[in-house]
Amino acid sequence: MNALAPIFSDDQAAAHDRIAEVLRDMGVDIDDETLSPAAEGRGAVLAITGKAGSGKTLLLAEVVKSLTRAGVDLISGDWEGKRRKDRRTVAVLAPTNKAASVLRARGVPATTIHRILYTPVYDPEFEKVAEWLAGQGERPKIEALTDEALDRAKEVYEAHKSVPAALASAGLRGSDFITGWKRREDPLDIGLIDESSMLDDKQFEDLREIFPVLVLFGDPAQLAPVGQSGEMVFDKFKAPNLLHLARIHRQDADNPILDLAHALGDPQLDFQAFERMIEDAARRDDRVQVVPRANSDMMARSPVLVWRNATRIRLIAAFRAAFGASDDELLPGEPLICDGIELPLRHRKKRIDLEARGLIKGAPVIYLGPGSRPGFSKLHVIGADTPRFSASSIVKIEKPDEEEPFLPYAARMGAAFLHGAAVTIHKAQGSQWPDVQVFAPDLYAASRAGRMEAGQALWKRLAYVAITRAETRLIWVTRYRLSRPAAALATDDLIAKPEPLALESGEDA
């Protein structure tokens, strides 16, 4: 703890000490870096809460580092390694792929709750590669992989702690090394759950069955899961198993975006007064801007955040019209969001092919053009190691006042996409972008509706989530208007090495 204390505030240090105390009682001493076998029938659950910028992710990351230094093995969900009687493990989880990918981008090896329920079965030959990547075996000699390919796989694994991603970088598909899937039968050990404000009661109970030790990290000011009546699972916790981080750390204490987000906690603040605060902040600091129309060029890479689904559809239609897109095709450079992978159970191996390349639910994607076969699209997955490939696609673009979307690409099965020029604030929860446009007329409509959630006006929770999606700049859009594009849609801003591998096979993949 002494080495970590200088970077912790008092409330972070208190939370770290409480986590260390719980882990010590369960046989994991992260201070002395010693381990004991897990005791049967014992368990503990605690929650660390705090608003945006309070240092929850930093604390979580430091706890993960302490656990790994103590010899606790990380469970990623894509490969688990050899079971040992005295083995202690930790899994870092998030409710959605989007939230997990945000953690991974910050160097924390995270996976989803759903993914931890099902584990892949590896071909024995490639199991040796996985063991070597994880430091549990010697460097293997495999005919299918050259020394250069193994070195590349090792480099990717060290950066992302993902065995499928590492093997994909070596030129393999999931179907080359995954022989099947099995539902988890044995419980795990320690679970660290980020974005726990998004957990519903059923997910929480599932986690308690799997993990004797659970540490939840969550923001009490965010939106609660649908059907939870505004209540979050940690609202039932009591001290000393509920700790709150109050001090603000992220992006310095003078961050105007965080100042605005925290001002929403004032019960006397109404929408008009809050909008005046935004205007005042914009006059003082260019990290906050107030504009009369949404920027269509920015929407190509960062979505406008809205409350109502009807607003989202109208903005997408306006964006496509502004760039001259027709109703029956996509333009290269249009943004998409992966809405899941629509494959039957027998195609689990193809699913891992896509997921290993970063095509997970919620992933931002840029359309590059049609693939070499009908129903296939060339895609660029934002933030992926090997971002460009071709995959069978089901693209659904909704139109105003029409029940059925049009489908410019519609394979029989494959990766499903929605347009990404605008998204709802609920869907954006767990994601972040450098610059974020927030559609103020929708938040005004929410304030006029007068709806409450867990004792707070819904518009304030919506505004809080929307504002805190911005990493560096908040743009407050005040009118139902869209700017004309300054240039045509393009893809030359997407820097990537040529990617010849296409995820195509005899059937749609």
Secondary structure as GFF3:
##gff-version 3
##sequence-region A 1 509
A	DSSP	three_ten_helix	5	7	.	.	.	ID=ss1
A	DSSP	alpha_helix	10	25	.	.	.	ID=ss2
A	DSSP	beta_strand	28	29	.	.	.	ID=ss3
A	DSSP	beta_strand	34	35	.	.	.	ID=ss4
A	DSSP	beta_strand	44	50	.	.	.	ID=ss5
A	DSSP	alpha_helix	56	69	.	.	.	ID=ss6
A	DSSP	beta_strand	73	74	.	.	.	ID=ss7
A	DSSP	beta_strand	89	94	.	.	.	ID=ss8
A	DSSP	alpha_helix	97	105	.	.	.	ID=ss9
A	DSSP	beta_strand	110	112	.	.	.	ID=ss10
A	DSSP	alpha_helix	113	117	.	.	.	ID=ss11
A	DSSP	beta_strand	118	122	.	.	.	ID=ss12
A	DSSP	alpha_helix	124	133	.	.	.	ID=ss13
A	DSSP	alpha_helix	147	160	.	.	.	ID=ss14
A	DSSP	alpha_helix	163	169	.	.	.	ID=ss15
A	DSSP	alpha_helix	174	177	.	.	.	ID=ss16
A	DSSP	beta_strand	178	183	.	.	.	ID=ss17
A	DSSP	beta_strand	190	193	.	.	.	ID=ss18
A	DSSP	three_ten_helix	196	198	.	.	.	ID=ss19
A	DSSP	alpha_helix	201	210	.	.	.	ID=ss20
A	DSSP	beta_strand	213	218	.	.	.	ID=ss21
A	DSSP	three_ten_helix	233	236	.	.	.	ID=ss22
A	DSSP	beta_strand	242	245	.	.	.	ID=ss23
A	DSSP	alpha_helix	256	263	.	.	.	ID=ss24
A	DSSP	alpha_helix	271	284	.	.	.	ID=ss25
A	DSSP	beta_strand	288	291	.	.	.	ID=ss26
A	DSSP	alpha_helix	296	299	.	.	.	ID=ss27
A	DSSP	beta_strand	304	306	.	.	.	ID=ss28
A	DSSP	alpha_helix	309	322	.	.	.	ID=ss29
A	DSSP	beta_strand	335	342	.	.	.	ID=ss30
A	DSSP	three_ten_helix	345	347	.	.	.	ID=ss31
A	DSSP	alpha_helix	348	356	.	.	.	ID=ss32
A	DSSP	beta_strand	364	370	.	.	.	ID=ss33
A	DSSP	beta_strand	376	381	.	.	.	ID=ss34
A	DSSP	beta_strand	388	397	.	.	.	ID=ss35
A	DSSP	beta_strand	406	410	.	.	.	ID=ss36
A	DSSP	beta_strand	414	419	.	.	.	ID=ss37
A	DSSP	beta_strand	422	424	.	.	.	ID=ss38
A	DSSP	alpha_helix	425	428	.	.	.	ID=ss39
A	DSSP	beta_strand	433	439	.	.	.	ID=ss40
A	DSSP	alpha_helix	440	449	.	.	.	ID=ss41
A	DSSP	beta_strand	452	453	.	.	.	ID=ss42
A	DSSP	beta_strand	456	457	.	.	.	ID=ss43
A	DSSP	alpha_helix	458	467	.	.	.	ID=ss44
A	DSSP	beta_strand	470	477	.	.	.	ID=ss45
###
